[in-house]
């Protein structure tokens, strides 16, 4: 439970670039990989239909022109579009924002921070700003940080923005095909582009009617190797060596994720429940964004059992939106609230596991509209 003032989600907004791309046409947009080892290319061809069935994703969104091969958006432009929708939903002006928190893993610039760039694009002359570097758990971290700061009286209105421009590192031109591995290539079917934004305020209002009931964060990866990583960085910053070794390729250890994710997810979820005195009977929907159908099915079964509610609705938009990384939960929540029929006191819950270094995050929202 939050200590201090109540904190409300007064505005929601999301953005998915371009037209929906059917799964079978993803490579028409990202480009077909050529020049990789015959072993990798053969495995890609063999696994494509298997991956389609495994993910259950029918459509994805990309900010990439398939003809010009140029990006049609930036992380900042997508974040600003979702932010404008959230501000309109909240019914407040840009200048009413006194804190901006940007949360994401792919930044447009090494410097300056994306939070300050969003501030500039929105025309806000003065506010505090924070940028959070994380992947799946990024926006959950932003919600905890901003809600705590509003609860303790430091700020009144916070704008939380998250965006992911995955296509910039998934398009065929980005790779060194000679250094490409299958674990890197398979991510082209997992990830796509999008953005989301929330306005958090100390006073109820706007078009959402949600109150932050509780938030949860934990990092449990001590002794475990990162299962998603991109190795270029301050200690590997010779651009020629980066390209030659493929250190700029995003990598996920799929076999290790499959081995560890179920238990880490469930252990964290149970700890979140035990950490708060939550009346689970008030939970009316659970938001789950896991881009594998098998893991999703197992997680849903466990969640319903742990919450003692076999009929609990579980909301996910992965089939129609693809996995947009950190923005996925905001995009799903925005879609859900547009048609939701909630009564006062109903709660919404979400939980996620980030495999990069094994972090868990969650939140519980209460409807007060």
C-alpha positions in Angstrom: 0.0 0.0 0.0 1.2 3.5 -0.7 2.0 5.7 2.3 1.0 9.4 2.2 -1.3 11.0 -0.4 -3.4 8.8 -2.7 -2.1 8.6 -6.3 -4.4 8.3 -9.3 -3.9 7.4 -13.0 -5.8 10.2 -14.5 -4.7 9.8 -18.1 -3.7 6.9 -20.5 -2.4 6.9 -24.0 -0.8 4.5 -26.4 0.6 4.4 -29.9 1.4 1.6 -32.4 3.1 2.8 -35.6 2.1 1.9 -39.1 -0.4 -0.7 -40.2 -0.7 -4.1 -38.6 1.7 -6.5 -40.3 0.6 -10.2 -40.5 3.1 -12.6 -38.9 3.9 -14.2 -42.3 4.8 -10.8 -43.7 7.2 -9.7 -41.0 10.3 -10.5 -43.1 8.8 -8.4 -45.9 9.2 -5.4 -43.5 12.3 -6.2 -41.6 14.1 -7.7 -44.6 15.3 -11.2 -45.3 18.6 -12.1 -43.8 21.2 -13.2 -46.3 24.8 -14.1 -45.8 24.4 -15.9 -42.5 25.9 -19.4 -42.0 24.0 -22.1 -43.8 23.3 -23.7 -40.4 21.6 -20.6 -39.1 19.6 -20.0 -42.3 18.4 -23.6 -42.4 17.3 -23.4 -38.8 15.4 -20.2 -39.4 13.5 -21.8 -42.3 12.7 -24.8 -40.2 11.7 -22.9 -37.1 9.6 -20.2 -38.6 6.2 -22.1 -38.6 7.1 -23.5 -35.1 7.8 -20.1 -33.7 4.5 -18.8 -35.2 2.6 -21.5 -33.4 4.6 -21.0 -30.2 4.1 -17.3 -30.0 0.4 -17.0 -31.1 1.2 -13.6 -32.5 -0.9 -12.8 -35.6 0.0 -9.1 -36.2 2.9 -6.8 -35.3 3.7 -3.1 -35.7 6.8 -1.5 -37.1 8.1 2.1 -37.5 10.1 1.0 -40.6 9.3 1.8 -44.2 9.8 -1.6 -46.1 10.7 0.2 -49.3 13.0 3.1 -48.3 14.4 1.0 -45.4 14.3 4.1 -43.2 12.7 4.5 -39.8 9.4 6.4 -39.8 9.5 7.2 -36.1 11.9 7.7 -33.2 11.4 6.6 -29.6 10.8 10.2 -28.8 8.2 10.8 -31.5 6.3 7.7 -30.5 6.5 8.6 -26.8 5.2 12.1 -27.5 2.2 10.8 -29.5 1.2 8.5 -26.6 1.9 11.3 -24.1 -0.4 13.8 -25.9 -3.2 11.2 -25.8 -2.6 10.6 -22.0 -2.6 14.4 -21.3 -5.8 14.8 -23.3 -7.3 11.9 -21.3 -6.3 13.5 -18.1 -7.7 16.9 -19.1 -4.5 18.8 -18.1 -2.1 21.0 -20.0 1.5 20.1 -20.7 2.7 22.8 -18.3 0.8 21.1 -15.4 3.3 18.3 -15.5 6.1 18.7 -12.8 7.8 15.3 -13.3 8.5 13.3 -16.4 9.8 9.7 -16.1 10.9 8.0 -19.3 11.3 4.2 -19.1 12.8 1.9 -21.7 15.8 0.0 -23.0 16.5 1.4 -26.5 17.3 5.1 -26.3 17.5 7.5 -29.3 20.7 9.1 -27.9 23.4 8.0 -25.5 23.1 11.6 -24.3 21.0 13.6 -23.6 18.4 11.4 -21.7 15.1 10.7 -23.4 13.2 12.2 -20.5 14.6 15.6 -21.3 14.0 15.1 -25.0 10.3 14.3 -24.3 10.1 17.4 -22.2 11.5 19.5 -25.1 9.2 18.0 -27.6 6.1 18.6 -25.4 7.2 22.3 -24.9 7.4 22.0 -21.1 9.8 24.8 -19.9 10.4 23.5 -16.4 9.9 20.1 -14.7 11.9 17.4 -13.0 12.9 14.4 -15.2 14.2 10.9 -14.7 15.2 8.2 -17.2 15.0 4.5 -16.3 17.1 2.0 -18.2 15.3 -1.4 -18.2 13.2 -3.6 -20.5 10.0 -5.5 -19.6 9.9 -4.1 -16.0 10.7 -0.5 -17.0 7.3 1.1 -16.8 6.5 -0.8 -13.6 9.6 0.9 -12.1 8.5 4.2 -13.4 5.1 3.8 -11.7 6.6 2.9 -8.4 9.1 5.8 -8.4 6.6 8.4 -9.6 3.7 7.3 -7.3 6.0 7.3 -4.3 7.1 10.8 -5.1 3.6 12.1 -5.6 2.4 10.3 -2.4 5.1 12.0 -0.3 4.1 15.4 -1.7 7.1 16.1 -3.8 5.2 16.4 -7.1 1.5 16.8 -8.1 1.3 15.5 -11.8 3.8 13.1 -13.3 3.9 12.0 -17.0 5.3 8.5 -17.4 6.3 7.5 -21.0 7.8 4.4 -22.5 8.6 3.4 -26.0 10.4 0.7 -27.9 11.8 0.9 -31.4 12.8 -2.7 -31.8 12.7 -2.6 -35.6 15.8 -0.4 -35.6 17.9 -3.4 -34.3 15.9 -6.1 -36.1 16.0 -4.9 -39.7 18.3 -7.0 -42.0 20.7 -4.1 -42.6 21.6 -3.9 -38.9 23.1 -7.3 -38.6 26.6 -8.7 -39.4 25.2 -11.9 -40.9 28.5 -13.7 -40.5 28.3 -13.2 -36.7 24.6 -13.9 -36.4 23.3 -16.7 -34.2 19.8 -18.3 -34.2 19.1 -17.0 -30.7 19.6 -13.5 -32.1 17.6 -14.1 -35.3 14.6 -15.5 -33.5 14.0 -12.2 -31.7 12.8 -10.8 -35.0 9.5 -12.6 -34.5 9.2 -11.7 -30.8 9.6 -8.0 -30.8 8.0 -5.0 -32.5 7.4 -1.2 -31.9 5.1 0.9 -29.8 4.7 3.4 -27.0 2.6 4.2 -24.0 2.0 6.9 -21.5 0.3 7.5 -18.2 -0.5 10.6 -16.2 -0.3 10.1 -12.4 -1.8 12.8 -10.2 -2.4 13.5 -6.5 -6.1 14.3 -7.2 -8.7 12.1 -8.9 -10.0 13.2 -12.2 -9.5 12.7 -15.9 -10.9 9.8 -17.9 -9.4 6.7 -16.1 -10.7 6.5 -12.6 -7.8 4.3 -11.4 -5.9 4.6 -8.1 -2.5 3.1 -7.5 -3.2 0.5 -4.8 0.3 -1.0 -4.6 3.5 -1.6 -6.6 6.1 -4.3 -6.4 9.7 -4.6 -7.6 12.4 -7.2 -6.9 15.7 -8.3 -8.5 16.4 -12.0 -8.0 19.2 -12.8 -10.6 22.2 -13.0 -8.3 24.4 -15.9 -9.5 22.5 -16.2 -12.8 23.9 -15.0 -16.1 21.9 -12.4 -18.1 19.5 -14.1 -20.4 18.9 -11.1 -22.6 21.8 -8.8 -23.5 23.5 -6.6 -26.0 27.2 -6.7 -25.3 28.3 -3.4 -26.9 28.7 -0.6 -24.3 31.4 1.3 -22.5 33.7 -1.6 -22.1 33.2 -2.8 -25.7 33.1 0.4 -27.7 35.4 -0.1 -30.6 32.9 0.1 -33.5 34.8 -2.1 -35.9 35.2 -4.8 -33.2 31.5 -4.5 -32.2 30.4 -5.2 -35.8 32.9 -7.9 -36.5 31.9 -9.8 -33.3 28.2 -9.1 -33.5 28.2 -7.5 -30.1 25.5 -5.1 -31.3 23.1 -8.0 -31.8 20.4 -8.4 -29.2 20.6 -11.9 -27.8 18.3 -14.0 -25.7 19.2 -17.4 -24.3 15.9 -19.1 -25.2 16.7 -22.5 -23.6 17.7 -20.8 -20.3 14.6 -18.7 -20.3 12.5 -21.8 -20.8 14.3 -23.5 -18.0 14.0 -20.7 -15.4 11.2 -18.3 -16.3 8.2 -20.4 -14.9 9.6 -20.7 -11.4 11.0 -17.2 -11.1 7.7 -15.7 -12.3 5.5 -17.7 -9.9 7.8 -17.2 -6.9 7.8 -13.5 -7.5 4.0 -13.4 -8.0 3.4 -15.2 -4.7 5.8 -12.9 -2.9 3.9 -9.9 -4.3 0.6 -11.3 -3.0 2.1 -12.0 0.4 3.7 -8.6 0.6 0.3 -6.8 0.5 -2.9 -7.4 2.3 -4.9 -7.6 -0.9 -8.4 -8.9 -1.0 -8.0 -11.1 -4.0 -11.8 -11.3 -4.5 -11.7 -7.6 -5.7 -9.4 -8.5 -8.6 -11.5 -8.3 -11.8 -8.8 -8.7 -14.4 -5.2 -9.8 -14.6 -2.9 -8.3 -17.3 -0.3 -10.6 -18.7 2.2 -10.0 -21.4 4.3 -13.1 -22.1 5.3 -13.7 -25.7 5.1 -17.5 -25.7 1.8 -19.3 -25.8 3.0 -22.2 -23.6 4.4 -20.0 -20.9 1.3 -17.9 -21.1 -1.0 -20.9 -20.6 1.0 -22.2 -17.6 1.1 -18.8 -16.0 -2.6 -18.2 -16.4 -3.4 -21.6 -14.8 -1.1 -20.8 -11.8 -2.4 -17.3 -11.4 -6.1 -18.4 -11.3 -5.2 -21.1 -8.8 -3.1 -18.8 -6.6 -5.9 -16.2 -6.6 -8.5 -18.9 -6.0 -10.5 -17.7 -9.0 -10.8 -20.1 -11.9 -13.0 -17.7 -13.8 -10.7 -14.7 -13.5 -10.4 -12.8 -16.8 -6.8 -12.5 -18.1 -6.2 -9.7 -20.6 -3.5 -9.8 -23.2 -3.3 -8.2 -26.6 -0.2 -10.0 -27.9 -2.2 -11.7 -30.6 -3.2 -8.5 -32.2 -0.3 -6.2 -31.2 2.8 -8.3 -31.0 5.2 -7.9 -28.1 6.2 -4.2 -27.8 8.4 -4.6 -24.8 8.0 -2.2 -21.9 5.1 -0.3 -23.5 3.0 -3.6 -23.9 1.3 -3.3 -20.5 0.4 0.4 -21.0 -1.0 -0.4 -24.5 -3.0 -3.3 -23.1 -4.3 -1.2 -20.2 -5.3 1.6 -22.5 -7.2 -0.7 -24.8 -8.9 -2.4 -21.9 -10.1 0.8 -20.2 -11.7 2.1 -23.3 -14.4 -0.6 -23.0 -14.1 -1.8 -19.4 -17.2 -2.0 -17.2 -15.9 -1.7 -13.7 -17.5 -0.9 -10.4 -16.0 1.1 -7.6 -13.5 -1.0 -5.6 -12.7 -3.4 -8.5 -9.0 -4.1 -8.8 -6.7 -4.7 -11.8 -3.5 -6.6 -11.4 -0.4 -7.1 -13.5 2.9 -8.9 -13.0 5.9 -9.4 -15.3 9.3 -11.1 -15.3 12.3 -9.5 -17.1 14.9 -12.1 -18.2 17.8 -9.7 -18.8 19.0 -10.2 -15.2 15.9 -11.8 -13.7 13.8 -9.0 -12.3 10.1 -9.1 -11.3 7.6 -6.3 -11.1 3.9 -5.8 -10.6 1.1 -3.5 -9.6 -2.5 -3.4 -8.3 -4.8 -0.7 -9.4 -8.2 0.1 -7.8 -11.1 1.6 -9.7 -12.5 4.6 -8.0 -14.5 6.2 -10.8 
